[in-house]
Amino acid sequence: MKICDLTQFYSPVSGGVKRYLHEKIDYIEKHAPRDEHVLIVPGPKTKVKTNRCSRVYTIRSPLVSRTAQYRALLNLRAVEEILEQEKPDVIESGDPYQVGWKAVKVGRALRVPVIGFYHSHFPEAYVRNSARLLGKMATRRVMKLSRAYVRKLYNEHAATLVASEQLARVLSEWGVRNVRVLSLGVNTEIFRPDRSGNDRIRHSLALNSTQKLLVYVGRLAKEKNTATLFGAFKILQRGRPNEFHLLVIGDGPERTQLRKLQARNKNVSSIHYCADPHELARYYRAADLFVHPGVQETFGLAALESQACGTPVVGILGSYMDRIICHEQKCWARENSAEALANAIMRWPVEKLSAVGRSAAKSAGSFYSWARVFEELFCIYREVRANYRRF
C-alpha cells in the first residue's frame, strides 16, 4: 500500500504534526517495509528526498511566519502533478484550507480515498477569537459559517480522523460524517524515565538545589494561551520569590512578551527550538512540573511526552487534552486565568511529584505507544480502501 500525506502545518521548527508524520515514516520502515510513504510539504526550495520506503517532496512556497517558519503551499498544480505521478492508494490530508480541497479533487480524479486529519480545531482557536472583536452577533454568524465550512470540506473525505472522543462528538454534532478517533502517540524508546542527566540540565540553567523547574514546550502564540503562562509566573515570583524557574522551549508571535518577562526576571530561560528529541526528553526529565496552559488543544502531544518521561503535568481543566493525563488532576486550574494557573502550580505537593511521575510514565508507555497508534491507523486505511467506491 502506498500512502501519501500532505499538509501545510510543517516547518523546520514545527511540533506535533511534523512529529506524527515522521513517526509514521519510521513505523513503515521498521514494521511495514512492503508499504511506501510519500510526503508533500511546503519549503524554501522545490526538491525531493528519497529514503528506503519514503519520498519527501518539498514545494517552494512563500513564508507566512518568520518565527514558526510556516509557508503557504500555493502551487497546487505541483501538488496535483506529484499525486498523479505517485498514484497513491490512500491520500491523507492534514490541511483544512486550499491544500485540503486540492487533495479531495485529485483523489476523486485518481479514484482513491482521501482521509482528512483534523489536527487543529481552527474555528475555536482562530475564528472565534478574531470574531469577538466584532461583537456577539458577528461571532455567532462567523461561527455558523465556520461550522458549515468544516461540514462541507470534511464530508468530501472518505473519513475524518480526530485525536479525541470529545472533539469527535463536536464534529459529529456539526454534521461531519464518518469521524474516526485516533490518539497520537509517544516514542517510548526516547521519552522514558531516566534521571541520569538531570544535574547537567539544572547546572546549565544555573538552578540552586531548592528551586523547582517548570517547563513549557510549544509555540508562543495566542491560541496556545502562553500569555496566561507568563502571567502565572509573574504571580509565582511575587508570592514565592526564587522558588520556581521557568524554561520555555519554543518560538512564535508572543516571543516579545517572553523577552519582557526575561528582562524583569532572572528565573526565566528560553530555547527557541529543540530539534533533537533525545535532548528534549532530557529537559522533560529534569523538570519538576510540565506546565501546559492551552485550552484549545486537540490532543496535547508535549504533555504526553512529558508524562512518558516521568514528569507530571499541570494545566487548565476542560480541554480536549484532559483525557490523556495519566495522573490525578485535583490540583489543576478550574478557570482560564493567570491566578488560577499559578495557584494550581503552588498546590502540587513536592513530595508526591516523583511517585505521580513514575505512575504516569507507566500508563503513557502502555497506552500511547506509536506502534499501537499506527497499527490502528493502518486498519482504518485498509477499511476505507475496501469500502471506497471507485466508480
N, C-alpha and C positions, 0 to 999 in steps of 0.2 A: 504494500500500500504506500502510495506517495501522498504526503500531507504537505500543504502549503499554508504557512502563516503569513499574514500581512498586517501591519499596524503603523501608525504614526507615533505612538507612545514609546519611542525608542531613541535613546541618545547615549553618548559615552558615559553620562553620569546619571542615567535614569535607574529606577529601582525595581518595583515589583513585577511589572510586565516583562521587562528585559530578563529578570531572573527566571520567570516562568518559562520563557521561550528557550533560554539556554539550557535550563534543566531538562526541557523536553528533548532537545538535540542530544544531550548527554545520555538520556534514558534510551533513545533509539540506538545510539552507538553501542551501548552496553548490553541492552536487553532485547532489542528488536532489530538486529543488523540487516534483516531482509527488507525492512521498510526504508523509505527515503524521506528526507525532510528538506523543504525549500522555505526560506525566509526572505520576505521582501520588506525593506525598511528605507526610510529617508536617510540621507547623509550628505557630506560636503562634496563627494565625487561619485560618479556612476562607475560601479565596479562589481565584480563577482568573486567571492572567495569559496573555494571548494574544499571540503573535508571528506572524510571517509563515507559518511552516509548523508551528508547535508551540503547544501549550497546556500550562501547568504548573498542576496542581491541588494546592493545599495544603490539608490536612485538619487542623483543630485537634486537637492531641494533647498529652498531658501530658509534661513534661520528665522525663527519667530520668538525665541527666548535665548538670550545670551547666557543667563545663569544656568538654566536647565538644559540648554543646548538642544531643545526640541526644534524640529523642522516640519514645515508643511509640505506634504507629499502631493504636489500639484500635477506632476507629469503622469496623468492617469493612462495615457497611451502606452508609456513604458511598462506600467503595471500589467496592462492587458497583453502586451507582447510577451512578457515573461510567462504569464499564465498560459497563453496559447502555446508557447514553446515547451513548457514543462508538462502540461496536461496532467495535473494532479488528480488523485482520486477523491480527495476531500480538501476544501478550502476553509480555513478558519480565519475569520476577520476579527481583529481586536480593535476596531475603529468605528465610532458612531457617526462619522462625518462622510466626506466625499469618497474616501477610500472604501468605506463600508458599502456604499451604493455601487461603486465600480465592481467590487467583489461579487455582489449579487447579480449584476448584469452579465459579467463574464462567466460566472458559474452557470447561469441559465443557458448561455450560448454554448458552453462546453458540455452541458448536461451532466454536471457534477454537483453534489450538495455543498452548500455554503453554511457553515456553522458560525454564529456570532458569539463572541465572548464579551459580555457586558462588564468590562473591568472597572469603569468609573460611572457612578450614579450622577451623571453630569447635570440633570435638571435640578437636583438639590445642591450639588457642590458649586455650580457656576450660575445657572439661570436664575434660581430663586433669589440668591444674594444680590444679583445685579438688578433684578426687577423690583426689589424692595425700595429702591430709591425713587420709584415712580408711584408708590402708594399701594394700598391693599387691592384695589380693583384691578390695577395693571398687573400686579403679581399673580392674582388668580387667573387672569386672562393668559398671561405668558406661560404659567404652569400648565394650563389646559392645552395650549398649543404644543408644549414640550411633550406632554403625555401622548398626544396624538402623533407627534413625530416619532417617538420611540416605538409606539404600537405599529405604525406603518413600516418603519425600517425593519424591525426585528421579526415581524410576521412574514417578511420576504425570505427569511432564513429558514433552513430546514430544522434548526434547533438553536436555542439561545442558552449559553452557559452563564451561570452566575455563581459567585463564591459563597453565598449564604442562603439559608432557608428563608430568612426574613425578607431579603431582597427579592427572592423568587416569588414570594407571595405578593409583594408590591407590584412587580411587573405583571403577574397574572391578573391582579385586580385592574391594572391598566388595560388589559385586553391582549397582552402578548401571549401567544400560544406556544406550546412545546418548550417550556422553560425547564432546564435541567440544572441541578445543583452540583457543582464540582468544587470542592475545597481546594485551596492551594496547599503547598507542602513545604517541607524543610529538609535540607540536606543534612541528615543526621551523622554523616561522616565528618562534616566540618563543624556544624553547630551542635556542640555537645559539651557537657560539663568538663572542665579541666582548669583548675585554679593555678597551674604552674606559672603562668605568665603575668599574674595579677600585679606583683610587686613592680615589674618593669613598667607596666602601663601607669600605675599610680605615681611612680617616680617621674615619669615623663611629663605628667600633669602637675608636678610639684605639690602633691597632696600630703597632708600630715596624716598620722596614723589614726586619728579620730574622725576625720571628715568622711561623710557619706557621698559616694559618687552617683550622680544621676546622669543617665544617658538618654538622648533623643536621636533617632536616626530617621531621616526623611527629608522631603522638600520643605523649604522655608516659604510657605505660601498661605494665603488666607484660607483656602479650602482645607489646609492641614491644621488650622487653628493654632499656629505657632505663637501668635500674639498672646494667647491665653497662657501658654507655657512660659513666655518671657515675663508676663505679669506675675505669674505664680512664683517665679524665682525671686523677683523683687520683694515679694511679701515674705518669703522664707528668709532672705537676708536681713530684712528689718526685724523679724521676730526672733530669729536664731542666727546671728551673725557668725559666719565662717564654719557653720556646722555642715553645710552642703556645698558641693562643687558640681556645676553643670557642664557636661560635654555634649556639644551639638555636632552631629555628623550629617552634613547635607548643605545644600545651597538653594537659592531661589529668590523671588521678589522681595522677601522680608529679611534679606541679608543686612540691610541698613539698620533695621531695628535691633538685630543681633549685635551689630558693631556698637551701637549706642549702649546696649546692656554691658558689653565687654569694657567699654571705656569707663563705665562707672563702677565696675566690679571685677576684682582680680580673680574671683572664683568662677569664672566662665571661660571655657576653652572651646575652640571650634576647629573642625576639619571639613574642608569643602566637599570632599568625596573620598570614600574608601573603596577602591576598586577590587582589592584583594579580599575575598570572603573569609580567608583564614585570619587575616588581621582584624576584620570586622568582628569575627567571633571572639577574638581576644578582648576587644573593647566591651562587648556584651558581658563577657565573663567577669571582667574587672569591676563592673558596676554593681552597686548595691540595689538599685532600682532602675528599671527602664520606664521612662515617663512618656506616655502616649496621649497627647491632648486631643487627637482627632475625634470628631463626632460624625463624620460622613464617610468613614472607611467602608469599602465593600468587603474587605477581609481583614487586613492588618498583618501583612507578612513579617514586618520587622518585629512586631510583638511576639509572633510565633517563634521567630529565630531566637529572640532573647530568652524566652522560656526554655527552648531546647538547650540553651547554654547554661541553664540553671539560675537565671536572674528573673525574679518576679516583675510583674508589670503593674503600674498604677495609671489610671486614666479616668475618663468621664463615662459614667454608665449610660446605656441606651443606644449605642451604635451597633452596626452590624458586626462589629468586632467582638462583642461580648461572648459569643458562643465559642470562640477559640481560646478563651482564657482558661487555663488548666488549673487554676487555683481559686480560692475564695476571693470575692470582690467586696467584702464588707467595708473595706477602707476606701473604696473608690468614691470619687466625687459624684454627687447626685444632681448637680446642675452645672451648666457650662459657664463657669466663671473662674477668674484667676484665684479668688479667695477660696472657692471650693476645692480647686485642684491643689493649692498649697496646703490646705488642711488635710486633704487625702494623703499627701506625701508625708506629712508630720505624724499622721495616725499610724503608719506602718510600724509595728514593734520590731526593733532591730534584732532581737533575739530569735525571731521567727523567720527571718529572711532566708537563711541558708536551708532550713528544713522545707520551707514552702518552695524554694527554687529547685531543690532536688526532686520533689514530688512532681512539680510542673514539667521538669525536663523528661522525666519518665513517661508522662502522659503524652507530651508533644511528640516524642520519638515514636511512641506506639501507634498513635492515631493519624499523624500527619506526615509520614514519610513520602517523598516524591514518587517512589516506586509504586506505592499504593494509589496515589493520585493518578498517575499515568496509566496504570492498569485499568482503572475505571474509565478514564478518558478514551482509551483505545477501544473499549467495549462500546462506548457511545458512538465513536466513529464507525465501527462495523455495523451497529444497529441502524444508524442514519443512512449509511450506504445501501444496506439491504432493503430499506423501506423507501428509498428515493425513487420517484417516478421520473424516468429519463425522457419520456415522450408525452 
